[in-house]
Amino acid sequence: MASRVKVCLVAVYVLLVASNALINGVDGAGECGRTPIGSAAASLTPCLGAARNGRAKAPPACCSKVGALINRAPKCLCAVLLSPLAKQSGINPGIAITIPKRCNIRNRPAGKKCGRFIVP
């Protein structure tokens, strides 16, 4: 009897681990591909000043990160700018969405909507 309980518990444990892997797999395939949105947001830390102030110059490190993100996953930038993490960081999405233009990124998704904002 005790061995049946152990087998049952092991089966439940395996089922839980497998379902957790499936759930995490689905989570990782969003706008940023397999990169979690928090990691994508963290990669844009050189852009914090430019994302809060429309008059601030976007530093070269920011421009290269934004350019790489747009090339890899264009929808990811919008997802990052509209995320709760961005809001907590004091980022103004209306200002931050202008960074690709301020960086002179040529392949930016101009004219696309990002929430209620239009990408210039």
C-alpha positions in Angstrom: 0.0 0.0 0.0 2.8 2.4 0.9 4.5 1.7 -2.4 1.3 2.6 -4.3 1.2 6.0 -2.5 4.8 6.6 -3.4 4.2 5.8 -7.0 1.1 8.1 -7.0 3.1 10.9 -5.4 5.9 10.5 -7.9 3.4 10.5 -10.8 1.8 13.7 -9.5 5.2 15.3 -9.1 6.2 14.4 -12.6 2.9 15.8 -14.0 3.4 19.1 -12.1 7.0 19.5 -13.3 5.9 18.8 -16.9 3.0 21.2 -16.8 5.2 23.9 -15.3 7.7 23.4 -18.2 4.8 23.8 -20.7 3.5 26.9 -19.0 7.0 28.5 -18.9 7.5 27.6 -22.5 4.4 29.5 -23.5 5.4 32.4 -21.4 8.7 32.8 -23.1 7.3 33.0 -26.6 5.8 36.5 -26.5 6.6 39.7 -28.2 10.2 39.4 -27.2 10.6 35.8 -28.4 12.3 33.6 -25.8 13.7 36.6 -24.0 11.7 37.5 -20.9 10.3 41.0 -21.1 12.2 41.9 -17.9 15.5 41.0 -19.5 14.6 42.9 -22.6 13.7 45.9 -20.5 17.0 45.6 -18.5 19.0 45.6 -21.7 17.6 49.1 -22.4 18.9 50.7 -19.2 21.2 53.0 -21.2 18.0 54.6 -22.5 16.5 55.6 -19.2 17.4 59.3 -19.4 16.2 59.6 -23.0 13.0 57.7 -22.1 12.1 60.1 -19.4 13.1 63.4 -21.1 12.4 64.1 -24.7 15.2 66.7 -24.9 17.8 64.3 -23.6 20.2 62.9 -26.2 19.9 59.2 -26.7 23.4 57.8 -25.9 25.1 55.5 -28.5 24.8 52.5 -26.2 21.0 53.1 -26.1 20.8 53.5 -29.8 22.6 50.2 -30.5 20.5 48.3 -28.0 17.2 49.7 -29.5 18.4 49.0 -33.0 19.3 45.4 -32.1 16.0 44.9 -30.4 14.0 46.3 -33.4 16.0 44.0 -35.7 15.4 40.9 -33.5 11.8 41.5 -32.4 10.2 44.7 -33.5 7.1 44.2 -31.3 9.3 43.8 -28.2 10.2 47.5 -27.9 6.5 48.4 -27.7 5.9 45.6 -25.2 8.8 46.8 -23.0 7.7 50.5 -23.1 4.1 49.6 -22.1 5.1 47.1 -19.4 4.5 47.7 -15.7 8.3 47.6 -15.2 8.7 50.6 -17.5 6.0 52.4 -15.6 7.7 51.7 -12.3 11.0 53.0 -13.7 9.4 56.4 -14.5 9.5 55.9 -18.3 7.1 58.0 -20.3 6.0 55.8 -23.2 5.1 58.8 -25.3 8.7 60.1 -25.0 10.4 56.7 -25.1 8.7 55.7 -28.3 10.6 58.6 -30.0 14.0 57.1 -29.2 14.3 55.1 -32.5 13.7 58.3 -34.5 16.1 60.3 -32.2 18.7 57.5 -32.8 18.2 57.8 -36.6 17.4 54.1 -36.8 16.3 53.6 -40.5 14.4 50.3 -40.2 12.2 51.5 -37.3 8.5 50.6 -37.5 7.4 54.2 -38.2 3.6 54.9 -38.3 2.8 51.8 -36.2 0.7 52.0 -33.0 2.2 51.2 -29.7 -0.7 51.3 -27.3 -2.3 54.7 -27.7 1.0 56.1 -29.1 2.0 56.3 -32.8 5.7 55.6 -33.5 7.1 58.7 -35.3 
